[in-house]
């Protein structure tokens, strides 16, 4: 998918260069390249973000359980 994104940036960059004014070129690049690719990469990364969040929740739960077991066992040396 990265190669397609790079090719799209190239194509839209050339489109932006052919615009009659600098402002039109910037607007073309933003609305044809930056915004769509930002949305695409956000949607493509949603599974990774969800998996990372679940892993962090599981690690936090395991840490809470370990702390609870340590507190229930009492101070060391008794």
Z-matrix of the N, CA and C atoms (Angstrom, degrees):
N
C 1 1.442
C 2 1.525 1 110.10
N 3 1.312 2 117.38 1 -28.51
C 4 1.458 3 120.46 2 -178.68
C 5 1.524 4 111.35 3 -65.64
N 6 1.320 5 117.59 4 -38.17
C 7 1.460 6 120.03 5 -179.91
C 8 1.525 7 110.76 6 -66.24
N 9 1.326 8 117.11 7 -35.20
C 10 1.471 9 121.09 8 177.08
C 11 1.530 10 109.78 9 -66.95
N 12 1.322 11 116.70 10 -40.63
C 13 1.458 12 120.22 11 178.52
C 14 1.524 13 111.13 12 -64.81
N 15 1.317 14 116.82 13 -40.97
C 16 1.475 15 120.20 14 178.49
C 17 1.521 16 110.18 15 -64.67
N 18 1.320 17 117.72 16 -41.78
C 19 1.460 18 121.17 17 177.81
C 20 1.526 19 110.90 18 -63.42
N 21 1.331 20 116.60 19 -40.16
C 22 1.469 21 120.70 20 178.89
C 23 1.530 22 110.34 21 -65.07
N 24 1.316 23 117.50 22 -41.47
C 25 1.467 24 120.78 23 177.18
C 26 1.528 25 109.82 24 -60.42
N 27 1.323 26 116.86 25 -41.41
C 28 1.465 27 121.12 26 179.23
C 29 1.529 28 110.72 27 -62.50
N 30 1.329 29 116.89 28 -48.38
C 31 1.464 30 121.30 29 -178.44
C 32 1.517 31 110.75 30 -62.45
N 33 1.307 32 117.05 31 -47.35
C 34 1.467 33 120.23 32 -178.70
C 35 1.524 34 110.13 33 -68.88
N 36 1.302 35 118.10 34 -33.68
C 37 1.458 36 120.26 35 175.32
C 38 1.514 37 111.66 36 -61.65
N 39 1.325 38 117.04 37 -41.74
C 40 1.462 39 120.31 38 176.02
C 41 1.528 40 111.17 39 -66.35
N 42 1.323 41 116.70 40 -38.38
C 43 1.465 42 119.68 41 175.94
C 44 1.524 43 110.46 42 -61.18
N 45 1.322 44 116.00 43 -42.95
C 46 1.459 45 120.18 44 -178.47
C 47 1.526 46 111.01 45 -65.94
N 48 1.326 47 117.19 46 -34.68
C 49 1.465 48 120.27 47 179.09
C 50 1.526 49 112.56 48 -67.61
N 51 1.321 50 118.01 49 -25.84
C 52 1.456 51 120.81 50 -178.77
C 53 1.523 52 112.95 51 -87.46
N 54 1.313 53 117.34 52 -3.75
C 55 1.469 54 119.67 53 178.14
C 56 1.526 55 109.86 54 -67.25
N 57 1.344 56 117.27 55 149.73
C 58 1.469 57 120.02 56 -175.78
C 59 1.529 58 114.71 57 -70.11
N 60 1.329 59 118.21 58 -27.07
C 61 1.466 60 120.01 59 179.86
C 62 1.520 61 109.65 60 -126.93
N 63 1.314 62 114.89 61 160.96
C 64 1.467 63 120.69 62 179.07
C 65 1.525 64 110.28 63 -64.82
N 66 1.323 65 116.22 64 -41.29
C 67 1.469 66 120.37 65 -179.60
C 68 1.527 67 110.27 66 -62.22
N 69 1.311 68 117.54 67 -43.71
C 70 1.466 69 120.65 68 178.40
C 71 1.531 70 110.61 69 -63.44
N 72 1.331 71 117.39 70 -37.39
C 73 1.461 72 120.75 71 177.76
C 74 1.516 73 111.92 72 -65.23
N 75 1.326 74 116.44 73 -41.94
C 76 1.470 75 120.38 74 178.97
C 77 1.523 76 110.52 75 -65.83
N 78 1.328 77 116.57 76 -43.85
C 79 1.471 78 120.40 77 179.24
C 80 1.523 79 110.25 78 -63.57
N 81 1.327 80 117.00 79 -42.68
C 82 1.463 81 120.82 80 177.69
C 83 1.530 82 110.29 81 -59.42
N 84 1.319 83 116.52 82 -46.80
C 85 1.464 84 119.67 83 -178.66
C 86 1.526 85 111.15 84 -64.34
N 87 1.322 86 116.74 85 -41.57
C 88 1.466 87 119.66 86 -179.63
C 89 1.521 88 111.90 87 -64.96
N 90 1.339 89 116.67 88 -50.27
C 91 1.456 90 119.27 89 -172.37
C 92 1.526 91 114.79 90 -83.49
N 93 1.325 92 118.01 91 -18.43
C 94 1.464 93 120.13 92 176.78
C 95 1.517 94 113.05 93 -101.46
N 96 1.321 95 117.23 94 -14.69
C 97 1.463 96 119.24 95 -174.37
C 98 1.524 97 112.49 96 -124.94
N 99 1.316 98 116.98 97 -61.38
C 100 1.468 99 120.78 98 -171.51
C 101 1.529 100 111.13 99 -65.47
N 102 1.316 101 117.15 100 -49.92
C 103 1.467 102 119.91 101 -177.41
C 104 1.532 103 111.92 102 -65.44
N 105 1.341 104 119.80 103 -51.21
C 106 1.473 105 118.31 104 179.83
C 107 1.529 106 113.96 105 -62.11
N 108 1.335 107 116.54 106 -41.17
C 109 1.468 108 118.00 107 179.46
C 110 1.523 109 111.42 108 -69.48
N 111 1.320 110 117.33 109 -33.73
C 112 1.463 111 119.94 110 175.55
C 113 1.518 112 111.36 111 -62.15
N 114 1.318 113 116.11 112 -44.59
C 115 1.470 114 120.40 113 177.62
C 116 1.525 115 110.44 114 -64.38
N 117 1.329 116 116.71 115 -43.94
C 118 1.467 117 120.79 116 -179.48
C 119 1.526 118 111.81 117 -60.46
N 120 1.332 119 116.60 118 -47.63
C 121 1.464 120 119.12 119 -179.52
C 122 1.526 121 111.93 120 -69.51
N 123 1.320 122 117.65 121 -32.17
C 124 1.465 123 120.11 122 175.79
C 125 1.532 124 110.05 123 -63.90
N 126 1.316 125 116.53 124 -46.76
C 127 1.469 126 119.68 125 179.63
C 128 1.524 127 112.01 126 -67.84
N 129 1.316 128 117.10 127 -36.72
C 130 1.464 129 120.43 128 -179.65
C 131 1.526 130 111.50 129 -68.95
N 132 1.321 131 118.25 130 -29.31
C 133 1.452 132 121.08 131 -178.27
C 134 1.512 133 114.63 132 -91.63
N 135 1.331 134 117.80 133 3.73
C 136 1.465 135 119.58 134 -175.77
C 137 1.527 136 112.32 135 -66.32
N 138 1.330 137 118.53 136 -34.36
C 139 1.472 138 120.00 137 178.14
C 140 1.524 139 111.25 138 -65.73
N 141 1.328 140 115.86 139 -41.04
C 142 1.464 141 119.11 140 179.45
C 143 1.521 142 110.97 141 -65.55
N 144 1.335 143 116.68 142 -40.84
C 145 1.466 144 119.30 143 178.62
C 146 1.524 145 110.95 144 -63.97
N 147 1.337 146 116.63 145 -40.66
C 148 1.463 147 120.21 146 179.19
C 149 1.526 148 110.57 147 -65.79
N 150 1.316 149 117.93 148 -43.47
C 151 1.470 150 121.31 149 179.06
C 152 1.524 151 110.44 150 -63.66
N 153 1.331 152 117.54 151 -40.44
C 154 1.459 153 120.99 152 178.93
C 155 1.535 154 110.60 153 -64.88
N 156 1.344 155 116.71 154 -40.45
C 157 1.463 156 120.21 155 179.39
C 158 1.531 157 110.71 156 -65.39
N 159 1.328 158 117.22 157 -42.24
C 160 1.466 159 120.96 158 178.95
C 161 1.523 160 110.35 159 -63.62
N 162 1.332 161 117.31 160 -42.12
C 163 1.464 162 120.71 161 179.32
C 164 1.526 163 111.00 162 -63.68
N 165 1.324 164 117.14 163 -40.17
C 166 1.467 165 119.84 164 178.69
C 167 1.526 166 111.09 165 -66.80
N 168 1.340 167 116.84 166 -38.51
C 169 1.467 168 119.77 167 177.60
C 170 1.522 169 110.71 168 -65.49
N 171 1.323 170 117.54 169 -40.06
C 172 1.460 171 120.43 170 178.90
C 173 1.520 172 110.95 171 -66.65
N 174 1.327 173 117.46 172 -39.47
C 175 1.464 174 120.79 173 178.20
C 176 1.525 175 110.42 174 -65.70
N 177 1.323 176 117.03 175 -40.40
C 178 1.463 177 120.28 176 178.64
C 179 1.522 178 110.54 177 -65.72
N 180 1.332 179 116.27 178 -39.46
C 181 1.467 180 119.72 179 178.48
C 182 1.534 181 110.60 180 -65.48
N 183 1.322 182 117.14 181 -41.24
C 184 1.462 183 120.62 182 178.44
C 185 1.529 184 110.80 183 -64.65
N 186 1.322 185 116.97 184 -38.33
C 187 1.465 186 120.24 185 178.39
C 188 1.525 187 111.02 186 -66.70
N 189 1.339 188 116.30 187 -39.81
C 190 1.481 189 119.15 188 177.57
C 191 1.520 190 110.90 189 -64.39
N 192 1.328 191 116.93 190 -41.11
C 193 1.459 192 120.03 191 179.84
C 194 1.525 193 110.93 192 -66.14
N 195 1.330 194 117.60 193 -39.26
C 196 1.461 195 120.77 194 178.43
C 197 1.520 196 110.54 195 -66.12
N 198 1.319 197 117.45 196 -39.61
C 199 1.465 198 120.70 197 178.22
C 200 1.524 199 110.30 198 -66.80
N 201 1.317 200 117.06 199 -38.82
C 202 1.456 201 120.82 200 179.34
C 203 1.535 202 110.55 201 -65.20
N 204 1.332 203 117.02 202 -42.49
C 205 1.457 204 120.43 203 179.48
C 206 1.533 205 110.68 204 -66.64
N 207 1.321 206 116.94 205 -37.14
C 208 1.463 207 120.06 206 178.07
C 209 1.513 208 110.65 207 -66.87
N 210 1.326 209 117.78 208 -37.04
C 211 1.462 210 120.56 209 179.70
C 212 1.518 211 110.87 210 -71.34
N 213 1.326 212 117.55 211 -35.09
C 214 1.453 213 120.47 212 -179.35
C 215 1.531 214 111.84 213 -73.42
N 216 1.328 215 117.28 214 -28.72
C 217 1.464 216 119.32 215 -178.03
C 218 1.523 217 111.75 216 -76.21
N 219 1.317 218 117.48 217 -14.22
C 220 1.457 219 120.42 218 177.47
C 221 1.511 220 112.40 219 89.55
N 222 1.319 221 116.38 220 176.24
C 223 1.469 222 119.87 221 -179.04
C 224 1.527 223 110.34 222 -66.41
N 225 1.310 224 115.04 223 152.26
C 226 1.464 225 120.48 224 179.23
C 227 1.515 226 109.90 225 -69.68
N 228 1.294 227 116.58 226 142.82
C 229 1.458 228 121.11 227 177.60
C 230 1.512 229 113.67 228 97.80
N 231 1.293 230 119.19 229 -2.32
C 232 1.466 231 119.40 230 178.85
C 233 1.491 232 110.93 231 -96.03
